[in-house]
């Protein structure tokens, strides 16, 4: 496959800190899941998008009994060698748009902005709080499309993640699904959130925060795709206010929970209905052509 040849795939998985330390999906216990291509780079108008894989799901494990393919990008598409590339989000979603991706699952870890949400809890977002959303937009200007801010996160996909997670997540940790109405805030990072920022985001109504999901949600809306998240808490609320000698992340649950979260992601892609029953794609709508044509 040449660097510019983007395969067609209706599904995509975005890797993140929930998968760190793993070769995803090779190290995950998931029979019927096979990597058929790896280490792929795709050219985009914004520069190369690196570290992609093509993953195949056998028909014996899919909802419709047919094989399906998904794209996978490492670490949100924001690593370019050893550099941080925030524009990687736009590059990755440009690739997904060209590939015809319609359903997206993003993996991550998060920090709690709520005293009741503890380390190790799974948090499935119902909304986002992101105040710099147009920085890396894929829309062709402001005069061609309206991207609604309603139901930014797919209800159908989120309910499926929750159902699978309740069967697999450790009983000592909680799973917060869509009915909890949790709000995910965004900070670009990589610096962790300060105590003052924690209180500011909390006062605005956010329940947890990370460095990736909100811009991914906005870009998913801009390409007309569904998206949901598999995320768990690694930084509890109280850790932000502990003495400086106390690490914010504390004892990392990555090794124990990362493989489980990764398996949930794969099982969700396999179990998604072939035809979406949600409203997500209708929430990107074309404007009157006169808005752009008449100057």
DAQUI-V134864 format. One record per residue. PSI is psi as a letter, one per 20 degrees, with the letter a starting at -180 (999 if undefined). Layout:
# DAQUI-V134864
<<PSI> <PSI>>
This chain:
# DAQUI-V134864
<<p> <r> <h> <i> <o> <p> <q> <p> <p> <i> <q> <q> <p> <o> <q> <b> <i> <h> <j> <q> <i> <q> <o> <p> <j> <h> <j> <p> <o> <n> <q> <j> <p> <p> <p> <i> <q> <r> <k> <q> <p> <p> <p> <r> <i> <j> <r> <q> <o> <r> <l> <q> <q> <p> <p> <p> <p> <q> <i> <i> <i> <q> <h> <j> <j> <q> <q> <q> <q> <q> <q> <p> <p> <p> <l> <j> <j> <j> <p> <n> <c> <j> <q> <p> <n> <h> <i> <h> <g> <g> <g> <g> <h> <g> <g> <h> <g> <h> <i> <k> <p> <h> <p> <p> <p> <p> <q> <r> <r> <r> <q> <p> <j> <p> <h> <i> <o> <r> <p> <i> <q> <p> <o> <o> <q> <i> <r> <q> <o> <o> <j> <l> <h> <j> <g> <l> <q> <i> <q> <m> <a> <i> <j> <h> <q> <p> <o> <q> <j> <q> <l> <h> <p> <p> <h> <g> <g> <g> <h> <g> <g> <g> <g> <h> <h> <h> <h> <h> <q> <q> <h> <i> <q> <q> <o> <o> <a> <h> <i> <i> <l> <q> <p> <p> <r> <p> <p> <h> <a> <i> <q> <r> <p> <r> <g> <h> <h> <g> <h> <g> <h> <g> <h> <i> <j> <q> <h> <r> <q> <a> <j> <h> <g> <g> <h> <h> <g> <g> <h> <g> <h> <h> <j> <k> <q> <q> <q> <r> <q> <o> <q> <q> <p> <i> <o> <q> <g> <h> <h> <h> <j> <r> <q> <h> <i> <p> <q> <h> <i> <b> <o> <p> <j> <g> <h> <g> <h> <g> <h> <g> <h> <h> <h> <g> <g> <g> <h> <g> <g> <h> <i> <p> <q> <h> <p> <q> <j> <a> <j> <g> <h> <i> <j> <o> <q> <q> <r> <p> <h> <h> <h> <h> <h> <p> <999>>
